[in-house]
Amino acid sequence: MQHRPFDIRRLCPSDLSLVRQLNALFGDVFDDPDTYGAAPPEEAWLTGLLAKEHVVVLVALSGRKVLGGLVAYELDKFERARRELYIYDLAVTADHRRRASRPRLSNTFEPSPRSLRNALP
């Protein structure tokens, strides 16, 4: 089966429909629709969250369809004056697994979180 190419995109405050698609995908892939869909946050909450520099939400897109995504948080560290990026959720639709979506999503963070911030809108 031939799969169409996809793009990786960092979500911004205006991407509410895409973040809602991503939450639905997480609920499906993690078999936990209640956590990810039973009480969806209001638009103002999502807009504020997506505007935070330390919150990174990436999606793999084919057109306007979310094929996969990840949510990561950049945290200040105590042991050194630095920050580290922690991937919290990472999922890809069943029909796109093992087709380079997941490696491309996680490899976007190489070599550093700062390069991610500079590379994506």
Salt bridges, closest charged atoms under 4 A:
ASP15 OD1 - ARG9 NH2 2.48
GLU53 OE2 - ARG117 NE 3.45
GLU74 OE1 - ARG83 NH1 3.59
GLU74 OE2 - ARG114 NH1 3.38
GLU74 OE1 - ARG117 NH2 2.25
ASP76 OD1 - ARG83 NE 2.57
GLU79 OE2 - ARG82 NH2 2.84
GLU84 OE1 - LYS77 NZ 3.56
GLU84 OE2 - ARG82 NH2 2.88
ASP95 OD1 - HIS96 ND1 3.27
